[in-house]
Amino acid sequence: MADTIEKTIFQALMLRMQALPLPVGMTLASNVALPGVAFAPSTTTKFISFEIHFNRPIETDLSLEMDPIRQGFIRGNVMWPKSFAQVDAVDLAGNIRSHFKRGTKLYQNGVQVRFDEDPEVGVLMIGTTHLTVPVTAFWRSFPQAPA
């Protein structure tokens, strides 16, 4: 059985998240919480928490023969201990924004996932132990045109 389009999109996004260049001292295993991967940070751990979201598809074909445009967003939450410099958290958020910048195209098993707008660096939020800087990148996957 062939993989679904949703699984293929999810895999493409996961691979891109795993390829994010991290600051010195941070590693994928110790400082990045990926969807579906166990992760248990402490109150002093600097980390990024990634989420993948699918939104409602866009129908473009009146005959309903072609697949719709799939769309959604990823969110990277920079989680920074309150005792460390906030500017470094904002800098890491900027690196995430750049990693998923407008014009980024991902290819996985014949499926293209595109980022057609610049990601949004959100409002800095201060929690009990960490401050959070969210970065939201909107993606779309267009169906292949029939031959």
Rosetta blueprint (number, residue, H / E / L):
1 M L
2 A L
3 D L
4 T L
5 I H
6 E H
7 K H
8 T H
9 I H
10 F H
11 Q H
12 A H
13 L H
14 M H
15 L H
16 R H
17 M H
18 Q H
19 A L
20 L L
21 P L
22 L L
23 P L
24 V L
25 G L
26 M L
27 T L
28 L H
29 A H
30 S H
31 N H
32 V E
33 A E
34 L L
35 P L
36 G L
37 V L
38 A L
39 F L
40 A L
41 P L
42 S L
43 T L
44 T L
45 T L
46 K L
47 F E
48 I E
49 S E
50 F E
51 E E
52 I E
53 H E
54 F E
55 N E
56 R E
57 P E
58 I E
59 E L
60 T L
61 D L
62 L L
63 S L
64 L L
65 E L
66 M L
67 D L
68 P L
69 I E
70 R E
71 Q E
72 G E
73 F E
74 I E
75 R E
76 G E
77 N E
78 V E
79 M E
80 W E
81 P E
82 K L
83 S L
84 F L
85 A L
86 Q H
87 V H
88 D H
89 A H
90 V H
91 D H
92 L H
93 A H
94 G H
95 N H
96 I H
97 R H
98 S H
99 H H
100 F L
101 K L
102 R L
103 G L
104 T L
105 K E
106 L E
107 Y E
108 Q E
109 N L
110 G L
111 V E
112 Q E
113 V E
114 R E
115 F L
116 D L
117 E L
118 D L
119 P L
120 E E
121 V E
122 G L
123 V L
124 L L
125 M E
126 I E
127 G L
128 T L
129 T L
130 H E
131 L E
132 T E
133 V E
134 P E
135 V E
136 T E
137 A E
138 F E
139 W E
140 R E
141 S E
142 F L
143 P L
144 Q L
145 A L
146 P L
147 A L
